[in-house]
Amino acid sequence: MAYRGMLAENVTVRGHGGDVIEAYYARPLGAAPVPGIVVIHHAPGWDEWTFEIVRRLAHHGYAAISPHLYHRHGPGSFDDMAARARAAGGMNDAQVMGDVQGSIEFLRNQTYASGKIGVIGFCSGGRHTVLAASQLKGIDAAVDCWGGGILPSERFPVSENRPVPPIQLTEHLSAPLLGIFGNDDQSPSPAEVDQHEEALKRAGKSYEFHRYDGAGHAFFCWERPAYRQEQAVDAWTKVFAFYERYLSTADVPAGAAVS
């Protein structure tokens, strides 16, 4: 693939309740129109690995943004803010949905936007991705990377912050869903992935799940011992093929060059 220049920077978006929160944004330099993707970060926080995911998507031709879901728990380092969020009982689902909605609106309001929007999330962000595709309007493709807590469980009980397990919203899922899972993972476990798949089948939803032997939780994360190169490379190929299928700008008239 030919070299692509890109712009990458911190921005602010209007999140839940009109709060101004920080976000990391990257887009390719070149001709419009550009599809947008919201990156929902994992439970460890809004970290360097998340920023690299945003830039990776920009390199592949997408405008990508990751809202800082723990922004309200600052100031401090990303891991300090994540620890405060966990101590508070985890993120409130309605708040996260408001922050994701604000990020979608940011992407849609750019002059070079194609109008197509994808979402991708990792770990807790995978769960939030399924919620977003079930509760928010205007999402064209959703990618859940090993999202735990889709089903209610002892580890993920119904609570004030998490009042509805995403599996109970399956009928409302409005976007095609790609799921990426490791068979050595326990959150979600293979049995939980099976149950989620059965619910999608019963509801007649458009989805595809890919499961990898020899891989556990966070196997995309190249800075962790959990990283599995062969499985991650294959799974990324499937992610980009999925987005190409549902976010393609082939039928969108080209706009002015973006600089």
N, C-alpha and C positions, 0 to 999 in steps of 0.2 A: 504494500500500500504506500502511495506517495506520501511524503511528509506533509502534515497539516500543522499550520500555526494555530495557536489557540490563545484565548484570554482566560485567565483564572484569577479570581479575586474574592475577598470577603464582601458580602453585600448585606443589606437588611431587608426583611420582608415583614408584612403585617400578618401576624399569626392569630392564634385563638384570642377572641375578645378584643381584637385590634392591637394586641401587644406587638411592639417592634422587637423582633428577634434577629439574631445573627444567622447568616447562612453562608455556605461556601458554594461558589458558582463558577462554572467553566463552560466555554462554548468555542466551537471551531471558528476560525477566521476564514471568510470566503463568501460564497453565494448563498442567499436565502432561497427557499424556506428551510427551517431547521426544526425537527421534532424536539420535544422537551422530555426530560426524565427527572423525576423526583427520587433522590436517593435517601432512604430512611435508615439512619445509622443504627448500629447494633447496641446492645446494652452496655458494653464497655465505654461507649461514649463517642463523641464527635471528634475523632482522632485522625492521625496522619493517614492511616489506612483508608478511612472514609474519603479523605481528600483525594487520595490516589485513585479511588474508584470513580469519583467525579471527573477527574482529568482523563481517565481511561475512556469513559463514555464520550467526552468531548473529542478525543482523538478519533473516535469512530463515527463522528459526525452528528452528535447530539448535543443540545444545550442541557446541561445537567446541574441540578442544585440540591444541596443537602442542608435542610434546616437544622439548626442547633436545638434539639428538643430539650436539652438540659440548660438552656440559656438562663432561665429564671432561677436556677440554683447556683448562679455565679455570684461574685467573680471567683476565679481560681483556675487551676489546671483542669483539663477535660476529665481526668480520672477522679479528681476531688468532687467535681460537679456530679459525675455519675454516681459516686458513693452517696452524696446527699439525696439524689433522686431515689436510689434504692432504699435509703433509710426512711424516706417519706412514703414508702409503700409502692414505689414504681410510678411510672408515668400514667397520668389520667388519659384514658382513651379519647374523650371528647377534646381535650387540649391538644393531643397529638393530631387528631383529625383536622382541627382548626389550623394548626401549623402547616400540615400538608396541603390543605386547601389554599392557604396563603401562598405557598410555594408554587402551586399550580397556576394561580392567578398571576404571579410574577412572570412565569414562563410564557403564559398566554399574552401578556401585555408587551412583550418585546416585539419590535417592528419586524424582525426576521423570523418570527414564530410561524410554523406551518399549521398550527392548530392541533396537531397530534400530541398526546401526552401519555407517557409511560410512567410506571412506578416500579422501583426495585427496593427490597428491604432485606436485611440480614439479621438473623437471631430474633430479638424482640421486634426489629424492623420488618422481618418477614411476616410476623403476626399482624403488625400495623398495616402492611401492604394488603393483606386479605381484608382487613377491616375497611381500608380506604376504597378498595374495589367494590365493596358491598354497600358503602354508605355515601360515598361522594360521587358527584356527577362528572362526566367528561373524561374519564380515564379509558384509554384505548387498549392498554396492555399492562398486565401486572406480573411481576416476578417475585415469588416467595423463596428466599434462600434460607432453608432450615429454620423456619419460624416455629418456635414452640408456643404452647398455650392456645392452639387453635381449638382444642377441646378443653372442657373444664377438667381439672385434676387436682390432686392434693397440692401439687406444686403451684398450680395456677388456679386457685379458687375464685369463684365469683366474688367481687369486692366492689367498693365504691368507685375505685379507679378503673376496674375492669368489669363492668356490670353485665356484659353480654359476651359469651364465648363466640368467636367468629364463625364456628361451624353452624351456629344457630341462625346465621344470616345468609347461609348458602343460597337460598332462593333469591336473594337480592343481589347476588354477585352479577355485576353488569359489564365486566371486562374479561377477555380471555386470560387464563391464569396458567403460568408456568411455575412448576415447583421443582426445586433442586434440593436433594437430600442425600445424606450419607447413611449407609446401612448400619454403621457403628454408633450412630448418634442415639442418645436417649431423650433428647428434648428438641425435636420430636422423635419418639421411638418409631421403628418401622411399623408397629401395630397402630400407632396414632396416625401415621401417614396413610395406612390402609383405610382407616375409618374416615379420614377426610376425603380420600378418593371415592369411597363408596357414596358419601353424601353428594359429591359433585356429579357422580354418575346418575344417581336418583333424580337429581334436579335438572339433568340434561344440560349441564354447563359445558362450555368450551374450555378444556384444560389439557395440559400434558405434564406428567410427572416423570422425572428422571432420578433414579436412585443409584448410588455408587457403592460397590463393595470396597472394603479397605479404607473407607473415609468416615470420619465422624463429624462432630460439630465444628463449624468455622474452617472447613477444609480449603476455602478460597484464600484464607488469610496467610500470605506468604511470610509474615513476620512471626508466625507462631509454629510450635512443634506440630500442631494439628494439620499444617499445610500438606496437601497431597497434589503434587504437580500434575501427574497424568490425569487424574480425575478432574482437577480444576480446569485444565486446558480444554478438555472435552466439554465440560459444563458451560464454560464461557462461549464456546462455539454455538451451543444451543441457545444461550441467552441472546446472542447477537442475531441468530437466525430468526428467533421469535420476534424480536423487535423489528427486524427488517420486514417480516410478514405483516405486522399490524401497525407499524408506525411509518411505513414507507411514504416518501413524498413524491413518488413517481407521478401521481395524478394531481399534484398541487402545482399551480403555475409558479414559475421561478420569479422571485422578486429582485430587488436591487441588491448589489453586492454589499456585504457587511464588512466593516473595517474596525 
